[in-house]
């Protein structure tokens, strides 16, 4: 039997003719697109690999930059605290309005600036019992707060879960802020009674940190009227109705007034610069302005006096009518601002006036900062003057503040610190603007809470404090460090 031979394998010969035919039927641009897609895919894969490999590096760089920014803010807050405490010694004390001249300008703030303000976050709150909005006082590393029932003292370096270091019962029915001058803390207890209110001045050692008791107290029975306090020229001044009481600024026990003097009308505001105390007074017809030698303690005659019925009375009744800066005294009326030379004696008249037909905004004090005077009017919004101007002064700039391109109604100025101008709108929202802005100014930052703000904030050492009257809370904002 013949062996069967395996059939020879057929060699597969490429059919060049068919491939050429297929190639001829494929459009050239399709082949080009396929090649582009392949190249693009390869590039995408390569870039994705690069991004994935660089992501940890990018995160590390971001973390380093963030840590550097926080370290810079921490260092600025420390520097601010040092400058702040030194500055308080030079200016003689800290009070509502920041200083005796009521400039409402903290020139020592370095941590909260236009570049850092968006980093602010709520750090802590503390529940209080208030009957009237008040303003905290920051001095000597402490935050002093008068709510309706107590003087509360907090560590200013605390940044979370903060509680008072000590407290003392003080009835504060009218919301007067504590004053710290030298090594003394002045707090006023007010009991509103008819026909006369009962005022008790309590003075504490500012270096005390626990179980603190008053060094001395002094009680007055006075008519129901606004009460004003001021620390200047190593004196402490307390006014009620038409009477001014003068205490020694270094007395630490069994203290009584060095003297007192009377004026013709109810005192609405006190301010001081140099060796002169200025009193703004109100009666049924108009407003008066008196300059008194700060060294005088009784039977004091005015160095000069100015009285006018030309301008409407300011309806604020909040003690913010006077601001002093660059040797000029500014008086805010209901519809005008008048500037007086602080060196004047005898028959003094305004150097210049700014009058607005629709009036100035109530509860919006003038601010003197960096040789600029800030004011707010119903017609013009924020108005800025040269603080060195003495005659025929015109605004350097004016603008209606804007938040997200919407104009702010009735902007009420609060203070300037760290190159930031703070104001409140009609809804009590706290807004921040670059203090150097002159027109078309947009807010850098805004803040509100469930009950909105109510009292003037205080900015010091990289922190913002205020007493929220509707919410009954002390709130502290800062940069998380």
PASEZA-443871 format. One record per residue: x, y, z of N, C-alpha, C in turn; residue in one letter. Coordinates in steps of 0.1 Angstrom, whole numbers, plus 5000, padded with zeros to 4 digits. Example, Ala and Ser with C-alpha at 12.3 -4.5 7.8 and 13.67 -1.06 7.14 Angstrom:
<vextis>
513249435078512349555078513249675078a
512849785071513749895071512950005079s
</vextis>
This chain:
<vextis>
500949885000500050005000500950125000x
500550214991501350334990501150425002x
502250475007502050575018501550705012x
500550755020499950885015500850995019x
501151085010501951195012501151315016x
501551385027500651505030500651615019x
499551675019499351775008500251885011x
500951935001501852055004501052175009x
501652245019500952365024501052475014x
499852545014499852655004500452775011x
501352835003501952955008501053065006x
500853155017499953265016500753385010x
500453414998501053514990500253644992x
500853754997500053874998499353914985x
498153954987497354004975497554154974x
498754184969499054324968498054404960x
497554334950496554394941495254434949x
494754344958493554374966493854494976x
495054484982495354594992495454724985x
496054724973496254844966494854904962x
493954794959492654844955491954904967x
492054834979491454894991491955024995x
493355034993493955164996493455274987x
493155234975492655334966491255384969x
490555294976489155334980489055414992x
490155415001490155495013490655635011x
489855735014490155875012491455915019x
492255995013493556035019493356105033x
492256185034492156265046491756175058x
491056055055490755955066492055895071x
492955865063494155805067494955915076x
494956035071495556145079494956165092x
493556165093492856175106493156065115x
493255945110493655835119495055855125x
495955895117497255925122497256035133x
496456145130496356255140495756205153x
494756125152494156075164495055985172x
495855905165496855825172497855915179x
498356015172499356105178498756175190x
497456225188496856295199496656205211x
496256085209496055995220497355965228x
498455955220499755935227500156055235x
499856175229500256295237499456315249x
498056285248497256295260497656195271x
498056075267498555975277499856025284x
500756085275501956135281501756245291x
500856345287500456455295499856415308x
498956315307498256265319499256205329x
500256135323501256075332502056185338x
502356295331503056405337502356465348x
501056495345500156565355500056475368x
499856345366499756255377501056255385x
502156255378503456255385503756385392x
503256505386503456635392502456675403x
501356605404500356645413500856645428x
501556545432502056555446503056675447x
503856695437504756815438503956945439x
502856955430502057075430501457095444x
500856985450500256995463501357035473x
502556985472503557015482503957165481x
504057215469504357355467503257445472x
501957405469500857485475500857485490x
501157375496501157365510502257455516x
503457455510504557535514504157685513x
503557725502503157865500502057905510x
501157815513500157845523500757855536x
501657775540502257775553503057905554x
503757955543504458075544503558195546x
502358185539501358295540500858305555x
500558185561500058185574501158235584x
502458195582503558235590503658385589x
503558445577503658585575502558655583x
501258605582500158665589500358655604x
500858545609501158525623502258625628x
503258645620504258735624503758885624x
502858915614502259045613501359065625x
500658965629499758985641500559005654x
501758935655502658955666503159095666x
503659145654504159275653503059385656x
501859355651500759445654500459465669x
500559345676500259355691501359435698x
502659425694503659495700503459645697x
503259685684503059825681501859885687x
500759795688499459845694499659885709x
500359795716500559825731501459935733x
502459955725503360075726502560195722x
501760185712501060305708500060355718x
499360255725498460295735499060375747x
500360335750501060405760501260555756x
501660565743501960705738500660785737x
499560725733498360805731497560825744x
497960755754497260775767496160685770x
495760595761494660505765493860465752x
492960365754492160315744490660325748x
489760365739488360385743487560375730x
486260395732485360395720485760515711x
485960485698486560585689488060575688x
488660475694490060435694490860515703x
490860655702491660735711490860855715x
491460945723490861065728490361155717x
491061155705490761235694489661175686x
489261055689488160985682488460975667x
489660945663490060935649489460805643x
489160705651488560575646489560515636x
490760515639491860465630492860395639x
493060265636494060185642495260185633x
496360265635497460275626498460155628x
498260065638499159965642498859835635x
497659815630497259685624498059655612x
498659535611499359485600498959345595x
498159275602497759135599496559135589x
495559215592494359215584494459335574x
494759305562494959405551494059375539x
494059455529493359425517493759285511x
495059245513495559125507495159005515x
494859015528494558895537493158895542x
492358995540491058995546490158885542x
490258825530489458715526489758585533x
490758585541491158465549490358465562x
489758575566489058575579487958475580x
487858415592486858315595486358335609x
485158295613484758305627485558205635x
486158245646486958165654486258115667x
485558215673484758175685483658275688x
482758235696481658315701481458295716x
480858385722480558375736479258445739x
478358365745476958425748477058525759x
476358635757476358745767474858795769x
474658885779473358935781473459085780x
472859135769472959285767471559345767x
471559465772470359545771470559665760x
471759685756472059785746473359755739x
473559775726474859745720475959815726x
477059755727478359805733479459775724x
480659825727481859805719482959745728x
483659635724484759585731485959675732x
486859655741488059735742489259635743x
490259655734491359565734492559645739x
493259595749494459665755495259565763x
496559575763497459495771497259345770x
496959295758496659155756495359105762x
494459195765493159155770492059215761x
490859155762489659205755488659225766x
488259355768487359395778485959415772x
484959355778483559355773482659395784x
481759495782480659515791479359475785x
478859365789477459335785476459395794x
475259355795474359415803474459385818x
475259285821475259245835476659235841x
477759225833479059195838480159265830x
481259295836482559315829483159185827x
483459145814484059025810485459055805x
486458975809487758995804488358865798x
488758875785489258755778490758775774x
491358665772492758665767492758695752x
493358805748493358845734494058745725x
494958655731495658555722494858425720x
493658415727492858295726492158295712x
492158175706491658165693490558055691x
490157985702489057895701488557855715x
487257835716486657795729486957885740x
486958015737487458115747486358145757x
486858165770486058195781486658305789x
485958385797486558495804487558445814x
488658525815489658495826489058535839x
488358645839487558685851486458775847x
485558795856484358885854483958955867x
483259055865482759125877481359185874x
480459185884479059235881479059385879x
478659425867478459565863477259575855x
476259655860475059675852475259785842x
475059755829475359845818474159855809x
473259945814471959955807472060035794x
473160115792473260205781474460165772x
475160065774476160015765477460095764x
477960155775479160225774480360135775x
481360165766482460075764483460105776x
484260005780485260025790486360115784x
487160185793488260255789489560205796x
490660185789491860135795492860255793x
493360305803494360415803495460385813x
496760375808497760335817497560195822x
497660175835497360045841496060035848x
495060125843493760125849492660095839x
491660025843490459995835489260065841x
488560145834487360215838486160155832x
485160125841483960065837482760145844x
481760165836480660245842479360165843x
478860155856477660095858476460195858x
475460165851474360265849473060195853x
472360255863470960215866470060335863x
469160315853468260415849467060415859x
466960535866465960555875465360685874x
464160715879463560845879463460895893x
463761015896464061125886465561135882x
466361055889467861065886468360925884x
469360905875469960785873471160765883x
471460645886472560615895473760565887x
474860635887476060595880477060555890x
477760445887478860395896480060375887x
481160455889482360435882483260335890x
483660225883484460115889485760115882x
486860115890488260115884488959995888x
489559925879490359795881491759805877x
492559715882493959705879494059635865x
494659695855494659635842495659515841x
496459495851497459385852496859265859x
495659275864495059165871494559065861x
494658935865494258825856493258725862x
492958735875491958645881491458705894x
490158675897489558715909489758865912x
489558945901489759085902488659165909x
489059255917488059345924488359485921x
487459575922487659725919488759775929x
489659855924490559935932489760045940x
488860105933487960205939486660225931x
485660275937484460305930483960445934x
483160505926482560635929481160645923x
480260685932478860685928478260825926x
477460845916476860975913475360955911x
474561055915473161065911473061175901x
472661145889472561245879471261245871x
470861355864469661345856469761245845x
468661195841468561095830469061165817x
470261145813470861215801472061135796x
472461155784473661085779474861105788x
475661005790476861005798478060985788x
479061055790480261045781481561025790x
482460945785483760925792484960945783x
486060985789487161025781488461015790x
489560955785490860955791491761035783x
492361145789493261235782494061315792x
495361345788496161435796496261395810x
496361255812496561195825495361235834x
494261245828492961275835491961175830x
490861155838489761075834488561175835x
487761185824486561275824485261195823x
484361235831483061175831481961295830x
481161295820480161395819478761335819x
477861415825476461375825475661505825x
474661515816473861635814474761755811x
474861845821475661965819476861975828x
477261865834478361865844479461775839x
480761825841481961745838482661715851x
482961585854483761555866485161505861x
486161555868487561535864488261455876x
488861335872489561245881491061245877x
491861225887493261205884493461065877x
494361065867494460945859495360845865x
496060875877496860775883496360725897x
495260775901494760745914494360595915x
494660525926494460385927493660345940x
493260445948492460405960491760535965x
490560505970489760615977489760735968x
489560725955489560845946488260915946x
488461045945487261135944487661235933x
486661305927486961405916487961505921x
488861545912489761655915488861785915x
487761785907486861895906485861865896x
484961965893483961955883483562095878x
483062095866482562225861481262205853x
480562315851479262305844479362385831x
478562345822478362415809476862445807x
476562525797475162575796474162475790x
474662375783473662285776474162145778x
473262045775473661905777474761865768x
475761795773476961755766476561625758x
476861635745476661525736477861445732x
479061515732480261445729481461515735x
482561425738483761475744484961425735x
485961505733487161465726488261555731x
489561505729490661585734491861575724x
492661675724493961675717494861775723x
496161735725497061825732496561845747x
496461965751496061995764494662065764x
493862025754492462085753491461975752x
490361995760489161905759488061985752x
487461915742486361975734485061915738x
484062005740482761955743481762005733x
480961905727479861945719478561935727x
477862045726476562055734475362075725x
474262035730472962055723471962115731x
471162205725469962255732468762245722x
467662305725466462295716466662375703x
467562475703467662565692468862525683x
469962475688471162445680472162375687x
473462395683474562315688475662415692x
476362375703477462455708478762375708x
479862445708481162385708482062465717x
482662395727483562465737484862395738x
485962475740487262425742487662465756x
488062365764488462385778489862335780x
490662415788491962375792491862245800x
492562135795492562005801493062005815x
493862105819494362105833493462165843x
492362235837491362295846490462185852x
490162195865489262095871488062155878x
487962295879486762355884486662495880x
485362545879485162675875485862715862x
485762625853486562635840485862725830x
486562825825486062905814486562855801x
485762865790486062815777487262905771x
488162835765489162905757488562965745x
487562905740486762965729485462885728x
484462945723483062885722482462925708x
481762825702481062855690479662795691x
478762875687477362825687476662855674x
475862765669475162785656473762725656x
472862795650471562735647471462715632x
472562735624472562725610472362585605x
472962495612472962355608471862275616x
471362175610470462085618471262005628x
470561985639471161905650471361755645x
472461695649472761565646471861475654x
471161385647470161295653470761175659x
472061155658472661025662472561015678x
472961115685472961115699473760995704x
474960975698475760855701477160905705x
477361035707478761075711479761075700x
479361065688480361055677480561185669x
480061295674480061425667481461485664x
482461445673483761515672484861415667x
485661465659486861395654488061495652x
489261465657490361555656491461485649x
492161565640493261515633494061625626x
495361615626496261715619495861855624x
495661875637495462005643494162065638x
493161985634491862035630490861955637x
489862025643488661965649487561965640x
486961845637485861835628484561805636x
483561885633482261865640481161825630x
480561715633479561655624478161695629x
477461775620476061815623475161725615x
473861745616472961665609473061675594x
473461795589473461815574474861875570x
475861885579477061945575478261895584x
479461925578480661905586481362035586x
481862075598482562205600483962175606x
484962245600486362225605486862345612x
487462325624488062435632489562415634x
490262525635491662515638491862495653x
492462385657492662365672493562465679x
494262545671495162645677494362775679x
493162785675492362905676492062935691x
492063065694491663115707490763235705x
489863255713488963375712487763355703x
487563435693486463425684486763325672x
486363205674486763105664485563075654x
485863065641484963035631485462915623x
484562845616484962725608486062765598x
487062685596487962705585487262675571x
486462575571485662535559484462455564x
483562435555482362365557481962275545x
481362165548480762075538479362055541x
478462115533477062115536476262025525x
475361935530474661855520473161875523x
472461905512471061935513470261825519x
470561695516469861585521470461525533x
471561585538472061545551473161445551x
473861435562474861335564474161215570x
474761095569474160975573474360965588x
473160935595473160925610473960805614x
474560815626475360705632476560675623x
477060765616478260745607479260855610x
480260825619481160925623482160955612x
482861075613483961105605485161025610x
486060985600487260915604488460985598x
489460995606490761055602491860955602x
492360915590493360805588494260835577x
495560825580496560845569496460985562x
496161085570495961225565494761235555x
493861145557492561155549491461155559x
490461235555489161245563488061175555x
487461075561486361005555485061045561x
484061065553482661105557481661035549x
480461025553479360965544478161055544x
477661075533476461155531475361075523x
474161115525473061045518473161065503x
473661185498473761205484474961135477x
476061145484477361115477477960975482x
477360915492477960795498479260835506x
480360755503481560785510482360905504x
482661005512483361125507484761135514x
485761165506487161165511487761305509x
488361365520488961495519490461475523x
491261575518492661585522492661635537x
493261555545493261585559494161705563x
494961755553495761875555495161995550x
494061985544493362105538492862195549x
493062335546492662435556491662535550x
491462535537490562635531489962585518x
488762625516488062585504488262445500x
487962355509488262215507487162145499x
487662065490486761995481487161845482x
486161755480486461615481487561565471x
488461485476489461415467488761305459x
487761255465487061145458485761115465x
484761055459483561015465482960905457x
482260815464481760695457480560635464x
479760565457478660485463479260345464x
479560295476480160165478479260055471x
479959955465479259855458479659715463x
478659625463478859485467478259405455x
479159335448478759255436477959345427x
478459465424477959565415476659625419x
476159605431474959665436475359775447x
474759895445475160005454474659975469x
475460015478475160005492474260125497x
473160095503472260205508472760245521x
472860385523473160445536474360385542x
475560395536476760335542477160415555x
477260335566477660395578479160355582x
479960455582481360435585481660375599x
482660285600482960225613484360265617x
485360225609486760255613487660215602x
488960255603489960215593491060145601x
491560035596492659965602493359875591x
494659875591495359795581495159835567x
494859955564494559995550493159955545x
492259915555490959875551489959965558x
488960015550487860095555486660005557x
486160005570485059915573483760005574x
482659955569481360025570480259925571x
479059975574477859885575476859935565x
476059845559475059895551473759895558x
472659925551471359935558470859815565x
471359695561471059575567471959525578x
472859625582473859595592474959495588x
475059465575476159385570477459455571x
478559395576479859455577480559435564x
481059545558481659545545483059605547x
483959555538485359605539485759655525x
486459775524486859835512488359875513x
489059885502490359935502490360085506x
490960125517490960265521491560355511x
492360305501492960395491492060415479x
490860345479490060355467489360495467x
489160545455488560685454487260675446x
487060585437485860575429485560435424x
484260405421483860275416484460165425x
484260185438484860095448483959975451x
484559855449483859725452484359675465x
483459605472483859555485484859445484x
485859435493486859335493486259205500x
485359235510484959125519483659175525x
482759085529481559115536481259005546x
480559035557480258945567478958975574x
478158875576476858885583476658755590x
475758755599475358625606473858625607x
473358525615471958505615471158615620x
471758705628470958815634471558955629x
472558945620473259065615474059135626x
474959225622475759295632474959405638x
475359455649474659565655475559675661x
476659635666477559735673478859745664x
479559855667480759885660481859775663x
482459725653483559625655484859695660x
485759615666487059655670488059565662x
489059625656490059545649491359575656x
492059465660493359475667494059345667x
495359345663496259235664495759115656x
495259145644494859035635493458975639x
492659045647491358985651490359095649x
489059055647487959145647486959095658x
486559185667485659155677484459255676x
483259195679482059285681481059215689x
480159295695479059245703477859255695x
477259135692476059125684474859135693x
474159255693473059275702471859185700x
471459165687470259075685470558935688x
471758885685472158745688472658725702x
472858835710473358835723474658745724x
475658785715476858715714478058815712x
479158775718480458825715481058735704x
481458795692481958725681483358765678x
484258665675485658695672485958635658x
486558715649486958665636488458675635x
489058585628490558595626490958495615x
492258495612492758395602493158275609x
492658155606493058035612494558005610x
495257985621496757975621497157835625x
</vextis>
